[in-house]
């Protein structure tokens, strides 16, 4: 996760919400069950302070350990 551009983590962070996901052109949310496994050897807390990693994504990835 620490090696990808800032745009991609944003898409992950904005991904599925509790309401579900919307398909392109869709009007109703569809429930999904997603499990995301992410790993890095980078110091993400340091990267957040430097502005090279999104704090909101860090929070979402750390909700469940």
C-alpha positions as CSV (number, residue, x, y, z in Angstrom):
1,X,0.0,0.0,0.0
2,X,2.9,2.4,0.6
3,X,4.2,2.1,-3.0
4,X,1.1,3.1,-4.9
5,X,0.1,6.6,-6.1
6,X,-2.2,8.8,-4.0
7,X,-5.1,8.5,-6.5
8,X,-5.5,4.7,-6.1
9,X,-5.7,4.6,-2.3
10,X,-8.4,7.3,-2.6
11,X,-10.4,5.0,-4.7
12,X,-10.0,2.2,-2.1
13,X,-10.9,4.5,0.7
14,X,-14.1,5.7,-1.1
15,X,-15.0,2.2,-2.1
16,X,-17.7,0.2,-0.4
17,X,-19.6,1.9,2.4
18,X,-22.1,0.5,4.8
19,X,-24.9,1.1,2.2
20,X,-23.1,-1.0,-0.4
21,X,-21.8,-0.1,-3.8
22,X,-23.5,1.5,-6.8
23,X,-22.9,0.1,-10.3
24,X,-22.2,2.6,-13.1
25,X,-25.6,4.2,-14.0
26,X,-27.3,2.3,-11.1
27,X,-29.7,4.0,-8.7
28,X,-29.7,1.4,-5.9
29,X,-26.9,0.2,-3.7
30,X,-25.9,-3.4,-3.8
31,X,-24.7,-5.1,-0.6
32,X,-21.3,-6.6,-0.9
33,X,-19.0,-8.5,1.5
34,X,-15.4,-7.5,0.9
35,X,-12.2,-8.5,2.6
36,X,-9.1,-6.5,1.9
37,X,-5.7,-7.7,2.8
38,X,-3.0,-5.0,2.6
39,X,0.7,-5.1,3.5
40,X,3.6,-2.7,3.3
41,X,7.1,-2.4,4.6
42,X,6.9,1.4,4.7
43,X,6.4,3.6,7.8
44,X,2.9,4.7,7.1
45,X,2.6,7.1,10.1
46,X,5.7,8.9,8.8
47,X,4.3,9.0,5.2
48,X,1.1,10.5,6.5
49,X,3.0,13.3,8.2
50,X,5.0,13.9,4.9
51,X,1.7,13.9,2.9
52,X,2.6,10.9,0.8
53,X,-0.1,8.5,2.2
54,X,-3.7,9.3,2.9
55,X,-4.7,9.4,6.6
56,X,-8.3,8.4,5.9
57,X,-7.1,5.2,4.1
58,X,-4.8,4.4,7.0
59,X,-7.7,4.7,9.4
60,X,-9.9,2.4,7.3
61,X,-7.2,-0.2,7.0
62,X,-6.6,-0.2,10.8
63,X,-10.2,-0.5,11.9
64,X,-9.8,-4.3,12.2
65,X,-6.6,-6.0,13.0
